[in-house]
């Protein structure tokens, strides 16, 4: 698998991974740091994040089975270099993301907001 920066041409594939309109994903590529993981010439997942007030916020983590650990490593590397904490909200139904977050060293810090009626849990690493 290869990790790289997302480009505008990736918006269609990102949209298909998220069931989101292409223009929304195109804006995401322009507004946030977005890294994609490719395998066999196709994008298998992506992570988007931004940094503010000494914390890196993972804003979206999507992909096929088995890519989340590799994708989480990207914002963690950035945060470590910049000496920042990292936060991630995980929907209750996303057990693979929850497991990848735990394996990466994230700790559960409480409940998060509801998105589309679904509960989330907040995870954080203070010193990646």
C-alpha positions in Angstrom: 0.0 0.0 0.0 1.1 3.5 -0.7 0.2 6.6 1.3 0.0 10.0 -0.4 -1.6 13.5 -0.3 -5.1 13.6 -1.8 -5.6 15.6 -5.0 -8.7 17.1 -6.5 -8.9 14.3 -9.0 -9.5 11.9 -6.0 -12.8 13.5 -5.1 -14.9 11.0 -7.0 -13.4 8.0 -5.2 -13.5 9.7 -1.8 -17.2 10.5 -2.5 -17.9 6.9 -3.2 -16.3 5.8 0.1 -18.4 8.2 2.0 -21.7 8.4 0.1 -21.1 12.1 -0.1 -21.4 14.5 -3.1 -18.2 14.8 -5.1 -18.1 18.6 -4.7 -18.1 18.2 -0.9 -15.1 15.9 -1.1 -13.3 18.3 -3.5 -13.8 21.0 -0.9 -12.4 18.7 1.8 -9.2 18.2 -0.3 -8.8 21.9 -0.5 -9.7 22.8 3.1 -8.0 20.1 5.2 -5.0 17.8 5.2 -6.2 14.7 3.4 -4.0 11.6 2.9 -5.1 8.6 0.9 -3.9 5.0 1.0 -3.7 3.2 -2.4 -3.5 -0.5 -3.1 -3.6 -2.1 -6.5 -4.0 1.3 -8.2 -7.2 2.2 -6.3 -7.8 4.4 -3.3 -8.7 2.1 -0.4 -9.2 4.8 2.3 -8.4 8.2 3.5 -8.0 10.4 6.6 -8.6 14.1 6.9 -7.5 16.3 9.7 -6.8 19.8 10.8 -4.8 21.4 13.6 -5.8 24.2 16.0 -5.2 25.1 19.6 -2.5 22.5 20.2 -4.7 19.6 19.0 -4.9 17.7 15.7 -8.6 16.9 15.0 -9.2 13.9 12.8 -12.3 15.0 10.9 -12.9 12.0 8.7 -11.6 8.4 8.6 -13.0 6.2 5.9 -11.9 3.1 4.0 -12.0 -0.5 3.3 -11.2 -3.2 5.9 -7.6 -3.2 7.2 -6.5 0.4 6.3 -7.4 2.3 9.4 -4.2 1.6 11.4 -2.0 2.9 8.5 -4.2 6.0 8.1 -4.2 6.9 11.8 -0.4 6.9 11.7 -0.4 10.1 9.5 -2.0 12.6 11.9 -0.1 10.9 14.8 3.2 11.6 13.1 2.2 15.2 12.4 1.1 15.7 16.0 4.3 14.2 17.4 6.4 16.5 15.3 4.4 19.5 16.3 4.0 18.4 19.9 0.3 18.4 19.8 -2.5 16.1 21.1 -4.8 14.2 18.7 -8.6 13.7 19.0 -10.9 11.3 17.1 -14.6 10.8 17.2 -15.7 7.2 16.5 -19.3 6.3 15.7 -20.6 3.5 18.0 -21.1 1.2 15.0 -17.5 1.5 13.8 -15.8 -1.3 15.7 -12.9 -1.6 13.3 -12.0 2.1 13.7 -12.4 1.8 17.5 -10.0 -1.2 17.5 -7.5 0.6 15.3 -7.6 3.7 17.6 -7.0 1.5 20.7 -4.1 -0.2 19.0 -2.6 3.2 18.0 -2.7 4.2 21.7 -5.8 6.4 21.8 -7.7 6.5 25.1 -11.4 6.8 25.4 -12.2 10.2 27.0 -16.0 10.2 27.0 -19.0 10.6 24.8 -19.0 12.7 21.7 -21.7 14.5 19.8 -24.4 12.6 17.8 -24.0 12.6 14.0 -27.0 11.6 11.9 -28.6 10.2 15.1 -25.7 8.0 15.9 -23.7 8.2 19.2 -20.0 8.8 19.0 -17.1 8.3 21.5 -14.3 10.7 21.8 -10.7 9.3 21.8 -7.5 11.2 22.5 -3.8 10.9 22.7 -2.0 13.7 24.6 1.6 12.7 23.7 1.8 10.6 20.6 
